Amino acid sequence: MVQRIAREILLAFFSALGVILGGSIIGSLAALFTSFSPISMLRDLAKMFRLWAILVAIGGTFPTIRIIESGLFYGQIGALIRQLAIIVSALLGAYVGYWILITLTGGE
């Protein structure tokens, strides 16, 4: 049980991290075909992808809302805490990815 929860939390963290890093780096390659700075585009994409990375990491919104509802209204506190831990993990993954890219490109 604990191992499964740890796996879900780590999966959310690294999925969000991967969406930020991969999406921003690959997306900034478009700047090579235009007269836009790749570093500026990388920063802009990283900023725009933060919310999407969190949504991707938690696996969509409706199952998450159902689990939160069952935790709040049907007394399944364990499911609620687990889902909140997954959401926090996804938030951390997205912001760590954003921080890595901003730090490597010289800050904002």
N, C-alpha and C positions, 0 to 999 in steps of 0.2 A: 504494500500500500504506500509506504513512505517513498519507496524507490519509484513508483509510478508518478507520484506527485512531483518528486524532484525532476523526473524526466520531463514532465509537462512544463514545469517552470523554466528549466534550461532550454527546452525547445522554443518557448515563447521569447526568451531573451535573445537567443542566437538567431531566430528567424527575423526579429525586428532589426537586429544588428546587421544581418545580411541584406535585408531590403534597403537599408540606408546606405551601406557601403557599396553594394553591387549596383543598385539603381543609380546612385549618384555618379559613380565612376564610369559606368557604361553610358549613362545618359550624357555625361559631359563630353563624350567623344563626338557628339553632334557639333560641338563648338569648333572642332577641327575643320568642318565643312562650311563654316560661316566665319564671319569676322569678329566673333565674340570670344572673350577670354575663357579658356577651359576652366581655370581656377574659379572665376566668378560664377560660371555656370554650375560647377560642382557644388559650391556653397549654396547657391540658390536652390538647386535640386535637393540637397540634403535637408534644407529648411522645409521645403514643400513636402517631402516624403515622410516626415516624422509621424504625422497622424496616420498615413496609410500603412506605415510599418507596424504601428500598434494594432490596427485593424486586421492586418494580415496575420500577425502573430497570435491573436486571440481566436482566429478562425471564424471570423464573421461576427455579426452583432446579435442575431436572433438566438442562437444557442446560449450565448453569454447572458442575455437578458432573461431567458427562461431559467437558467441556473440561479441567477440573482433573485428572481421572483420566488423560486421555490425555497431559497434560503430565507428570504424575508417573511413570506406569507405562510409557509408550511413548516417552518421551524427546522429546516435542514441547514444548520449553522456551519457544519463542516464543508458542505458544498459551496456555501457563500464565501467562506474564508479561503478555500482553495481557488475559487475563481478570482477573488480579489488579489491573491498572490500572483496569479498568472498575469493579470492586468498590470500590476506593479512591475513585474519582471519584464513585460513587453515595453512598458514605459522606460525602464532603465536601459534596456537594449537599444531602443531608438535613440535615447539621449547619449549613450556611450558612443554609438556610431556617429552621431552628429558631432560630438566632442572630438573624436579621433580625426574626422575630416577637417574640422575647423582648426584644430591644433596643427595638423600636418600642412595646411595651406597658409599658415601664418596668422591665424586669428581673423576676427571680423574687423 
